[in-house]
């Protein structure tokens, strides 16, 4: 696949979607509250966010698009077993990296990553768990209504998406003020970096769609849901 374009429609994004215990690290700088409960440990990375023990024997990377229904399905089916079977014990860590397919993905990603690092995991889960609601809104909007998502300044486009799809409301339930969210959405440099990183990851890892997974540095071919990922993890351990 060639480089992804900066703005694509939700329809294109949806069509592109393909659809046990180990000792915890004894690092001195590890918060006591996360030892033995690694699913609560979150740290930023160059490409996303790492959840779990940074010294875990196995490393899983998940590439997701917030406008991808298959990604939301994976969250519903796979998040709990990943967190409480594999990550919790410290034997596996999970890096979540966003794939930007359209302006909706970009706005959603910037909102999920807004604020303190410790907010990321719950923001991420909320955005995917509420996807059916706000994605349905996008499908029912007219072409004229959607036009403002691609017109004007890019920060204005992202704020329009957040408003039209009700994303401000979902984030308010997470304790965010609109002014804080707008500061994140207005960051054009961050938006450009996310888009560039997404394109680079897609090419570097040879991704086929979203969600996609890389286990211990190897891209898992034809693995795009929990039913196909779980056997790979069981085999690894």
N, C-alpha and C positions, 0 to 999 in steps of 0.2 A: 504494500500500500504506500502511496506517496505521502508527502507531508500533508497533515490535516489543515484544512482551512480554518481561519479564525472564527468565522460565523457560519453555522449550519443550522438547519431547521431541526426541531425536535423529531420530526418524522425520520429524517436521515439518521439521527443519533439512535433512535429506537431500532431502526432496521439494521444498524451496524452491530448492535448488541447480539451476542450469541447466547441466541437463546434458541502404669504410666507416671510416674513421678521421678523427678531428678532434683538434686540439691540446688538451691538458689545460689546466686553469686555472692561471694563474701566481700565484694568491693566496699571500701570504707565509706564511699560517698553514696551508697545505696540507701534510700530512706527506709528506716526500720518498718514503716507501715506497709511497704510493698514487698518485703521479703516473704516468700511463701504465698504471695497473692499478686503475682506478676501482672495479671490482667489490668491492674490499677496503675501501672507504671507507663507513662507516656513521655516521649522525648521527640523534639523536632529533628529531622534529618535534612540533607541537602535536597531530597526530592519529595518529602512528605512527612509522615509521623510514624515513629516506631512505638509499638505497644509490646510490653513484655521485657524479659530479661535480656539486656544487650549482649550478654555472654552465652546465650542459649546455644545448644549444640546444633539446632536446626533453625534456618532463617527462611521465612516465607514473605514474599512481596505480593501484594494484591493491587492490581490496577483497576480502578473503578471510574465510572462516569455517573454523576448524580442524576442525569436524565435517562439512564439506561434501566428499563424495567427488570432485566435479568439481574442487574446488580442489586436491586431492591429485593428480589426473590432470594438471592444468595444471602443477603443480610438476615432475612427472616429464618432461613434454614440453617445457615452455617455459623452465624455469629456466636450463639450460645455454646455449641460444642468446641469451637475454636478457643473461646475465652476460657472455659472452665475445664476442658480436658487437656488441651495442649499448651496454652499460654500461661494459665494460672500456676502451673507447677514449675515453670521456668525452663522447660525443655525446648520450647519453640517461641520465637518472637515473630511479630507480624509488622511489616512496614506497609502502610497504606499510602498509595501514590495516585493522584488524580489524573485522569485522561480528559482533556478539554476538547469536546466535539462541537460545541456551539456556545452561544453567549449565555444560555441558561446554565450550562455546566460551569462556566467561568464565574457567574454571579454566585451560584450555590457554593462552589469551592471557596471563594473568598469569604463568604459568610461563615462557613463551617470552620475555617482556619482563623477567624477573627477572635481577638482576645487572648486570654491566657492559654498556655499549652495544655494545662490540665482539663480545659473545657473541650478539647478536640474530640475525644472518643464519644462523648454524649452528643455533641453537635453532629458528628458524622452519623451516628445511629438515628438521631431524630430526622435528619434530612432524608435518609433512605426510607425510614419507616413511614414518613408522611408523604412520600413521593406520589402515591396513587391519588392523593387529594389534590396536590398542586399541579401535577402533570395533567390531570383531567381538566383543570381550569385552562391550561394552555391549549388543549385540543379544541376547546369550545370558543376560543377567541377568534375574531375575524382577522382577515389578512390586514385590514387597516389598523386594527388594534396592535397586531404584532409588528407593524412597520416601525414603530418607535423603538423596538428592540434592536434595530439595525441602523437607525438614523441618529444624527447628532453626535455629540462627544461620546466616547466609549463609556466614560463614567456615568453619563446620563442614561445610556442604554442599560447598564447593570442595575441602576437604581429603579428604572422603569420595570424591569423584570421582577425585581424584589417586591415592588409594590403590586404589580398586576397579579402575580401568582400568590400573594399573601405570605411571602417568605419572612417579611418583617414580623408578622404575627407569630409564626412558628418560633422565630428566634427570641421574641419577647417572652415567650413561655420558658425560655432557657435563661432569662434574666438580662437580656440585652436591651439597651436603649437604641432607638433608630439613629441617633447622632453617632454612636459608637460604630454601628454597622455601616453607616455612610462613610465614615473615615476609612474603613477597610475597602469598601466598594470604589472609593474615589482614587485608590492607589494604582495609577496607570502603570508604574514601573513593576509593581507586583503582578499585575495582570499580564503584562508582556512576558515576565519571567515564567509564569505558570504555563502560558501557551507554548513558549519555546521548550520548556522542560517536557511537556506532554508530547510534542512532536518528536523530540530526541528520544524519549523513552520508547515510543511506538516503533521507531526504526531500530534502536539499539537492541531491544529484546525480541524483535520480530513478532509483535503481538498480533493476534488474529481478530481481536474484538475485546469487549468488556463484559463481565470481568475476566481478567487473565491473571495467571499466577506464575511466579518464579520461585522455585524451591532450591535453596542452596546454590543459587547462581544459574540454574538451568530452567529455561522457560518450559512449562508443562504444555505440551501440544494437545489440543482438543480438550482441554480442561477449563470449563467455564461455569461450573455449578458445584454445589456441595456434594452431590452424588458422585461426581467424577473426581473431586479433590480429596474426599475423605479416604478412599483406598490408597491414594498416593502417600498420605500422611501416615496411615497405618503401616504401610510397607516401609516407610522411612524409619519407624521406630520398632 
